[in-house]
Amino acid sequence: MVSTRNDEFLWEQKYRPSTLEDCILPSKTLKDLQEYVSKGEISNLFFTGKPGTGKTTSAWVICELLDCDVLFINASKDNGIDVLRTKVASFAAAMSFGGKTKVVILDEADHLSVSAQPALRGLMEEFSKNCRFIFTSNYPDRIIEPLRKRCTRFDFVIPKEEKKALQVKTFERCKEILMLEGIEYDENAVANVIRQEFPDFRSIL
């Protein structure tokens, strides 16, 4: 049964998975992330891949499974050095309630400004004992090497041999969501949307 967050309106948030198993991911990526979570601790992470392939969702799921204290920043909107000096620095410096690990999710980090990236490197070093960072990126080469080298990298790439199976899984997930929403649908129409938009699950929804 698909996870449901009834306090959300947008489907991409309302039906965001709560476990890695519910994420529509290639088998190797899923296995690597499961092994990572099984260790029970988090390091700095760097998720790369095309839009809508599960990078941000996986970041949230990992943080929830490990019960982390999270600051989420959409770097496509908040991408300047002032954001780092205020939001990130104050979050990283503050004490975490209950001793939780603090994690900053920088979504679409490839939009960070040229001046912000070296400053972020300094923050990662300054708060390395009590704060971790997860970067998601569609264009990893836009992020400076010193940041990338400080992270464990996961590439969200769908192998050709798994494409069909993941499309079928996406199709079944979409049908379940439409059923839960009480919406009548034509299976061919749903299949056409998936063929056109896959692997961008966000666009499909």
Salt bridges, closest charged atoms under 4 A:
ASP32 OD2 - LYS28 NZ 2.75
GLU64 OE1 - ARG5 NH2 3.45
GLU64 OE2 - ARG16 NH1 3.25
ASP67 OD1 - LYS100 NZ 3.33
ASP69 OD2 - LYS102 NZ 3.98
ASP78 OD2 - LYS87 NZ 3.19
GLU108 OE1 - HIS111 NE2 3.53
ASP110 OD1 - HIS111 NE2 3.99
GLU125 OE2 - ARG121 NE 3.69
GLU125 OE2 - ARG150 NH2 2.51
GLU145 OE2 - LYS149 NZ 3.32
ASP155 OD1 - ARG153 NE 2.80
GLU172 OE2 - LYS175 NZ 3.67
GLU181 OE2 - LYS14 NZ 2.86
GLU187 OE2 - LYS175 NZ 3.50
